[in-house]
């Protein structure tokens, strides 16, 4: 974490007046956000950013982050907000380039905390090779927000001739998972519940350009998805439904850390439904599965990747997802109706 | 306003579970947002949207809307969220094309209100000829939001060879204002304060593509700005500072409705500092002022436009803005320190 000195002429906490569009707003923007996000495009004093041409097709994605607590083992809302949108752009097969960042800040938020968050955003943006080019700052009264909510919206360049499509899954395709499940959700939940583990569970929050670019170089991907809210179960159900296929995954093949499994058991949660922020599901044709897995495993964030299952022909009862248990029997993996873990991202 | 029937299988109010990323989230998104925003790009079930190429340069702008009350005379947070971002893109000289829309919804928000807001967004998007191509929905607990906050982020195409620049103002340039000041802010404030006026003050919330495109066809614009938070005073001060010039405006030349003036007097507000959501400041070279004014006045939203002042050489005490009063003396127009009107947009 970078050091976050509070500039001399800023108060220790955000006041409503910082959201009024006057001198205090300028001060907050210049001394905190411009300081951390500085780049040539952001520096122009327009209401918006002017960006260069971006190839034949552009990917665009948006997410507002409302995670609580704002700081958790492995990250904070700032890097989460960058990594989340970067990964959504990557899931379009695109190279992320530019991000906007819009803050809704609760009156009384500590400027020092805001600096820590902005510093984490800057570091995550640098790591992901994206620039924060335009922004917005609003302040609302105490009790009308929860510290800070951050929207990031990103755009990126889609390579020519690439068409990732959630409805393109075919029986025989392999399901690759690039890392262990449940780390982000359980980092948040153990923190919220005050659960003491022998080892601290850390969020997996990370941008996954390394994995995605490695995959795009060597295989013909059907689709990429990051299993965030709703976990692996939601992602696989959405893909099965979009393609009208069945998916069977093997319980023993799914990477899952022992401490995460224990924490899930203690809190009565199914790790298949827990949110992740640093892994991807990649679906590839069967004959490219080994090549794809090797490419992922060689990537910085993919060392624990595994082939976890297979796409199958639909059965007469409609598209669904099955989990094969260690002794050969299987159970259906449903999408949750509502939330298991509110405000996880 | 379109009619907003609540789909049969939706509850009357938003529950926390609608933000969990499961079936209820899908239901809310499909039955409310997809219903109103439907277009070919949004319909693909990606985490992001894939957009076609967009010319040599792209403009990008973001804004989160936290206005209270959510519904006010002349509009609601929905059309405001579209028009505000569309106008910011227009201020870059660009043609707005695609918008993202991200919602943070407070548990307990009426689905019917959400439908009204989504319908207003769809109508405003249609009017502005933009498409809402990707989105996000989060739900937070009661008391962690105020109904709904909406982020919109937009991208648009910048015409070749156009360079609007807030630092390009030159002594002699004319300042054109495209309509009366204070309408949005005072529509909100009279509503909040329960002030009964003989005529209801309506927000000027509107997208201003008609005016901007008319201007770009006939004159060489120095810069365009929409005077929202902080009002005309903030916008002119920012321009004077960016260009290192003085600006003098004539009080008698500034369009201001009588009821807005009265409401400002009653609440002790200076209309120069009150937010607007449907007017623009255009700065043009002196010899093109008449042509520019005529073009604006012929536009649907520009009938009340006026030349309100002139750019002047800087004086030794630094860049500043002056208001010439009816009897010839003048007073300095300062940028507000903080907010006069919190949560106005």
Contacts between the chains, C-beta under 8 A, distances in Angstrom:
chain1	res1	chain2	res2	distance
A	15	B	338	6.9
A	16	B	338	7.4
A	16	B	339	6.1
A	16	B	342	5.2
A	17	B	337	6.9
A	17	B	338	2.5
A	17	B	339	5.1
A	18	B	338	7.2
A	19	B	339	6.1
A	19	B	342	6.5
A	19	B	343	7.7
A	20	B	229	6.4
A	20	B	230	6.8
A	20	B	336	6.3
A	20	B	338	4.8
A	20	B	339	2.3
A	20	B	340	6.6
A	20	B	341	7.5
A	20	B	342	6.6
A	21	B	228	7.0
A	21	B	229	2.7
A	21	B	230	3.5
A	21	B	234	5.7
A	21	B	275	7.6
A	21	B	336	7.7
A	21	B	339	7.0
A	22	B	230	5.3
A	22	B	234	6.3
A	22	B	335	5.5
A	22	B	336	3.7
A	22	B	337	5.5
A	22	B	338	5.5
A	22	B	339	6.6
A	23	B	335	5.5
A	23	B	336	7.0
A	23	B	337	5.0
A	23	B	338	7.6
A	24	B	337	5.9
A	24	B	338	4.8
A	25	B	229	7.5
A	25	B	230	7.7
A	45	B	166	5.6
A	45	B	167	7.9
A	45	B	238	7.0
A	45	B	242	5.6
A	46	B	91	7.2
A	46	B	92	6.0
A	46	B	164	7.9
A	46	B	166	6.9
A	47	B	61	5.7
A	47	B	88	4.2
A	47	B	91	5.0
A	47	B	92	7.1
A	47	B	225	7.2
A	47	B	226	7.3
A	48	B	59	5.0
A	48	B	60	5.7
A	48	B	61	3.2
A	48	B	88	5.2
A	48	B	89	6.0
A	48	B	91	6.9
A	48	B	92	4.7
A	48	B	94	7.7
A	48	B	154	7.9
A	49	B	59	7.0
A	49	B	60	4.8
A	49	B	61	7.2
A	50	B	57	5.6
A	50	B	58	7.5
A	50	B	59	5.7
A	50	B	92	6.2
A	50	B	158	6.0
A	51	B	57	6.5
A	51	B	58	4.4
A	51	B	59	7.4
A	51	B	60	5.9
A	52	B	56	7.5
A	52	B	57	6.2
A	52	B	58	7.6
A	53	B	53	7.5
A	53	B	54	7.6
A	53	B	55	6.7
A	53	B	56	4.9
A	53	B	57	6.6
A	53	B	58	7.3
A	54	B	53	7.5
A	54	B	54	7.1
A	54	B	58	6.4
A	55	B	53	6.7
A	56	B	52	7.5
A	56	B	53	5.0
A	57	B	50	5.6
A	57	B	51	6.6
A	57	B	52	6.2
A	57	B	53	6.6
A	58	B	50	7.4
A	58	B	51	4.4
A	58	B	52	7.6
A	58	B	53	7.3
A	58	B	54	6.4
A	58	B	58	7.8
A	58	B	155	7.6
A	59	B	48	5.0
A	59	B	49	7.0
A	59	B	50	5.7
A	59	B	51	7.4
A	60	B	48	5.7
A	60	B	49	4.8
A	60	B	51	5.9
A	60	B	98	6.4
A	60	B	100	6.2
A	60	B	133	6.2
A	60	B	134	5.6
A	60	B	155	6.9
A	61	B	47	5.8
A	61	B	48	3.2
A	61	B	49	7.2
A	61	B	100	7.4
A	61	B	134	5.7
A	62	B	100	3.6
A	62	B	101	7.4
A	62	B	102	4.7
A	62	B	134	5.7
A	62	B	135	6.5
A	62	B	136	5.2
A	62	B	151	7.0
A	62	B	153	6.0
A	63	B	102	6.7
A	63	B	136	4.9
A	64	B	102	4.5
A	64	B	103	7.6
A	64	B	104	5.4
A	64	B	136	5.6
A	64	B	138	5.4
A	64	B	151	5.9
A	66	B	104	6.0
A	66	B	138	4.9
A	66	B	140	5.4
A	66	B	144	7.9
A	88	B	47	4.2
A	88	B	48	5.2
A	89	B	48	6.0
A	91	B	46	7.2
A	91	B	47	4.9
A	91	B	48	6.9
A	92	B	46	6.0
A	92	B	47	7.1
A	92	B	48	4.6
A	92	B	50	6.1
A	94	B	48	7.7
A	98	B	60	6.3
A	100	B	60	6.1
A	100	B	61	7.4
A	100	B	62	3.6
A	100	B	153	5.1
A	101	B	62	7.4
A	102	B	62	4.7
A	102	B	63	6.7
A	102	B	64	4.5
A	102	B	151	5.2
A	102	B	153	7.4
A	103	B	64	7.6
A	104	B	64	5.4
A	104	B	66	6.0
A	104	B	104	7.5
A	104	B	149	5.7
A	133	B	60	6.2
A	134	B	60	5.6
A	134	B	61	5.7
A	134	B	62	5.7
A	135	B	62	6.5
A	136	B	62	5.2
A	136	B	63	4.9
A	136	B	64	5.6
A	136	B	151	7.9
A	138	B	64	5.4
A	138	B	66	4.9
A	138	B	343	7.7
A	139	B	339	8.0
A	139	B	342	7.5
A	140	B	66	5.4
A	140	B	146	6.8
A	140	B	342	8.0
A	140	B	343	6.4
A	141	B	342	7.4
A	141	B	343	7.9
A	143	B	143	5.6
A	144	B	66	7.9
A	144	B	144	7.8
A	144	B	145	6.7
A	144	B	146	4.7
A	145	B	144	6.7
A	145	B	145	6.7
A	146	B	140	6.7
A	146	B	144	4.6
A	149	B	104	5.8
A	149	B	149	7.1
A	151	B	62	7.0
A	151	B	64	5.9
A	151	B	102	5.2
A	151	B	136	7.9
A	151	B	151	3.9
A	151	B	153	7.4
A	153	B	62	6.0
A	153	B	100	5.1
A	153	B	102	7.4
A	153	B	151	7.4
A	153	B	153	3.6
A	154	B	48	7.9
A	155	B	58	7.6
A	155	B	60	6.9
A	155	B	155	6.5
A	158	B	50	6.0
A	164	B	46	7.9
A	166	B	45	5.6
A	166	B	46	7.0
A	167	B	45	7.9
A	225	B	47	7.1
A	226	B	47	7.3
A	228	B	21	7.1
A	229	B	20	6.5
A	229	B	21	2.8
A	229	B	25	7.6
A	230	B	20	6.8
A	230	B	21	3.6
A	230	B	22	5.4
A	230	B	25	7.8
A	234	B	21	5.7
A	234	B	22	6.3
A	238	B	45	7.0
A	242	B	45	5.7
A	275	B	21	7.7
A	335	B	22	5.5
A	335	B	23	5.6
A	336	B	20	6.3
A	336	B	21	7.7
A	336	B	22	3.7
A	336	B	23	7.0
A	337	B	17	6.9
A	337	B	22	5.5
A	337	B	23	5.0
A	337	B	24	5.9
A	338	B	15	7.0
A	338	B	16	7.3
A	338	B	17	2.4
A	338	B	18	7.2
A	338	B	20	4.8
A	338	B	22	5.5
A	338	B	23	7.6
A	338	B	24	4.8
A	339	B	16	6.1
A	339	B	17	5.1
A	339	B	19	6.2
A	339	B	20	2.3
A	339	B	21	7.1
A	339	B	22	6.6
A	339	B	139	8.0
A	340	B	20	6.7
A	341	B	20	7.5
A	342	B	16	5.2
A	342	B	19	6.5
A	342	B	20	6.6
A	342	B	139	7.4
A	342	B	140	8.0
A	342	B	141	7.4
A	343	B	19	7.7
A	343	B	138	7.7
A	343	B	140	6.3
A	343	B	141	7.9
